């Protein structure tokens, strides 16, 4: 799962740590347990510098982007790094979603597009729903399309839906 495109919209300087002592110890352990390639991956994903990570495990303050990047590469939950949880768990979209929501940050995984039927028709026919009666402002349509775009990066079914929407809008 590639979360790098989602991180630029997260607060960069806000401390997400609940327990600075746990954050210091857990981030240091995760960082020291990584190979140089993994460390560079964390820095790249978080768009951070080595001094930023050094400060994180020295003073226990961690941004959302660094917590998520470090958790992804280490394969643990971001809430473990920040001291919210004493259970390491596995890194997942759900763990990122829970982490961000607990901090009042709108999750990029939040479903903004309407639910589509699980089994889409095989042909390119337009759905038989009453779509023509729906009125929507341009801003709402953009938000829905952005949500579908984000979801399409993680789910092949949503990628296929996005292609159908593109074909409907263009042609």
C-alpha positions in Angstrom: 0.0 0.0 0.0 1.5 3.3 -1.1 0.6 6.1 1.4 3.1 8.7 0.2 0.6 10.6 -1.9 -1.7 11.0 1.2 0.9 12.5 3.5 1.3 16.1 2.1 -2.1 17.0 3.4 -1.3 16.1 7.0 -0.2 18.5 9.7 3.6 18.6 9.6 4.5 20.3 12.9 1.8 19.1 15.2 2.9 16.7 17.9 0.8 13.5 17.7 2.4 11.7 20.7 0.3 10.8 23.6 3.1 9.5 25.8 6.5 11.1 24.9 8.5 8.4 26.8 6.8 5.6 24.9 7.2 7.5 21.6 10.9 8.0 22.2 11.6 4.4 23.1 9.4 2.9 20.3 10.6 5.2 17.6 14.2 4.6 18.6 13.7 0.8 18.6 11.9 0.9 15.2 14.6 3.2 13.7 17.6 1.2 15.1 16.0 -2.0 13.8 15.9 -0.8 10.2 18.4 -1.2 7.5 19.7 2.0 5.7 17.4 1.3 2.8 14.4 1.2 5.1 15.5 4.4 6.9 15.8 6.2 3.5 12.4 4.9 2.6 10.9 6.4 5.8 12.6 9.8 5.1 11.4 9.7 1.5 7.8 8.8 2.4 7.6 11.3 5.2 9.5 14.0 3.2 11.6 14.5 6.3 15.3 14.9 7.0 17.5 12.7 9.3 17.5 15.5 12.0 13.7 15.3 12.1 13.8 11.6 13.0 16.6 12.2 15.4 14.5 14.8 17.2 11.6 12.4 17.2 13.4 9.7 19.1 15.3 12.2 21.3 12.3 14.3 22.5 9.3 12.0 21.8 7.5 14.5 19.5 6.2 13.0 16.3 4.2 14.4 13.4 1.4 12.4 11.7 3.4 12.0 8.5 6.5 10.7 10.3 4.4 8.4 12.5 2.6 6.9 9.5 5.8 6.6 7.4 7.7 5.0 10.2 4.8 2.7 11.0 4.4 1.6 7.4 8.1 0.7 6.9 8.4 -1.0 10.3 5.1 -2.8 9.7 3.4 -1.7 13.0 0.5 0.5 13.9 1.1 4.3 14.1 -0.9 4.3 17.4 1.7 2.1 18.9 4.5 4.6 18.1 2.6 7.5 19.6 1.8 5.6 22.9 -1.9 5.3 22.3 -1.7 1.6 22.3 0.6 -1.0 23.8 -0.2 -3.5 21.1 2.2 -3.3 18.1 -0.3 -4.8 15.6 0.1 -4.7 11.9 0.2 -1.6 9.7 -2.9 -1.3 7.6 -5.2 1.3 6.0 -7.5 0.8 8.9 -4.8 1.5 11.5 -4.0 4.8 9.6 -7.6 5.7 9.5 -8.1 5.0 13.2 -4.9 7.0 14.0 -6.0 10.0 12.0 -9.6 10.0 13.2 -8.5 9.8 16.8 -6.6 13.1 16.2 -9.5 14.8 14.5 -7.9 14.6 11.1 -10.0 13.7 8.2 -8.8 10.4 6.9 -7.9 10.1 3.3 -9.5 6.6 3.4 -12.8 8.1 4.5 -15.4 7.1 2.0 -16.6 10.2 0.2 -18.0 8.6 -2.9 -21.4 7.0 -2.9 -21.4 3.2 -2.5 -21.3 1.4 -5.8 -22.9 -2.0 -6.2 -20.4 -4.9 -5.6 -20.9 -6.5 -9.0 -20.7 -4.0 -11.8 -22.2 -4.9 -15.1 -19.8 -6.4 -17.6 -20.7 -4.1 -20.5 -20.2 -0.4 -20.6 -23.9 0.4 -20.4 -25.0 3.3 -18.2 -26.6 2.2 -14.9 -30.3 1.8 -14.8 -30.6 4.1 -11.7 -32.3 7.5 -11.7 -29.0 9.3 -12.1 -30.4 12.0 -14.3 -32.5 13.4 -11.4 -29.4 14.1 -9.2 -28.3 17.7 -9.0 -24.8 18.4 -7.7 -22.6 21.4 -7.3 -19.2 21.4 -9.1 -17.4 21.4 -5.7 -19.3 18.3 -4.5 -18.6 16.5 -7.8 -14.9 17.3 -7.4 -14.8 16.0 -3.9 -16.5 12.8 -4.9 -14.1 12.3 -7.8 -11.1 13.0 -5.6 -12.4 10.4 -3.1 -12.8 7.8 -5.8 -9.3 8.6 -7.1 -7.8 8.0 -3.7 -9.7 4.8 -3.3 -8.7 3.6 -6.8 -5.1 3.6 -5.7 -5.8 0.9 -3.2 -8.6 -1.2 -4.8 -8.8 -2.6 -8.3 -12.6 -2.5 -8.2 -12.6 1.2 -7.5 -10.0 1.7 -10.2 -12.5 0.1 -12.7 -15.3 2.3 -11.4 -13.1 5.4 -11.8 -12.5 4.4 -15.5 -16.2 4.1 -16.0 -16.9 7.5 -14.5 -14.2 9.0 -16.7 -15.8 7.5 -19.8 -19.2 8.8 -18.7 -17.9 12.3 -18.1 -15.8 12.5 -21.3 -18.0 10.8 -23.7 
